[in-house]
């Protein structure tokens, strides 16, 4: 946080600053962030897997910090917000944070819209706002608990701005009779479809069906080596002095391209850039391998946890027969390999 201090009582923090993760922030840091209009996005599952801990949500809540909930990325995050809601519920319980299911749902709806300053369009069910609706199965007495406990296969209907875009066929057709439907998946006896009809769609994609789009993407991923070779030929064949474009990705490993700003940190009257020292790098051109297009729905994908890397800071699952499993720990307990401590933020029934 000190890197954002620009003078006595002055901070480079406004309502435009949205802190991602905030795992290193303490109580006073959250107060500074909240007092200056900043907000944060919480991704508990990814935080726990990558760092063995997550943000101090209790401290953030005490100062009125505006919090949104996000699933981070596909490498270590949940497959979607329904899963992340469960991770947040379990993480809050494990930390004994007084956080209701209604507050959790607000993090993915109303408060998320407030962070983006979109709250005059989506985010709430009010007259005059966009009709964005998610309909799930279940008859829980508390609708917020019902949503937190829902899984992908419970989804019956998704309505975006009053248009049924996904769900069981007869429900989609009942709301959007002119829908151009493409079959997405079949869960039990209920066929799920997606509605791609858009009266103002770009002509390039206006007539593209779901099946055609899926086929084109699968073909392109399978042909990545040839596509990369053609791209390199076009770059090397460019005329001298002409503009040459190439994709610069901000990756975890050094690639020679850095897109994140490195703020100066004042130490002993001198400004030093934050972050590690970066050595000049000549990025080698790697060989791309063909890829296989995965399922279009998270419910059709296999569990992602077997593919998570075994990092030193990553809580790793232990089987019930593991002799190192301490008394009272469950099959879903995890052990941080770096600290040797055990955590139980997840349960087998949560179906993350």
C-alpha angles and dihedrals in degrees: 000000000000089000087067094055109103101174145333105327091346123117133181088233126116136150086280092070115092112180114216115220096336091201092151097051122109131203095276091047091056090049091054091047094049095042090057096046098258122144137193144222117223121209105175100173095052091043093053094046095046102034107015091239140057138214120300094252092173091059091045091050094050091062095043097253114179107238132192125189120228136174092224108209141331096258097069107352133092121277090245146340095281088062093042090053088060092047089051092048093051094042091051091048092049090051092043091237114164098233120148125214088243089058090049092052089049088058091063097039126018099019093043088055090049091053090055091040088238093121092114089066116026133007103071139052101243136132110272096023126104116281100239108162137174116196118195135178120256141076103231113163090230111053093202092055088047091055095045090051095044121108131203093268089058092064111112103168142004118198120189118191091340095310121111104234105167139011146075109348100242092048093050092048092047091060102031107032093173093054121140098219130201122189110244106172144334117231110187109311093335117093114211118212136183124221112219098171112130121165092204099040121142108268090235092067102019094099097035114118124211091249092051093047091049092049093049093049093046090050093049093049091049090050097048096123092055093044091051091049091052090048092053091049091053091051096048091045095055116120117259112270094016123125111270117199126201136162115260112196123197097222135172092250120058113272101167091257121096119185102166117092116241108217119212117248116209111229121170090343094308129103117234123182115249121239131037125322109265120216121211107269133199103203114222118223106246127209113252119221126210115266131210117227110241128220117297092228128054092224090063093052122094117246111289099211096086088062096052112111118250097241124172092246096043118106103233126206118248124202119239090249093057106124090214092060105117123230111278096020117125131223087262094054116116133209125216104227092204099051100024091229125134126231133186104194094137136050130203092241094056090080095207 
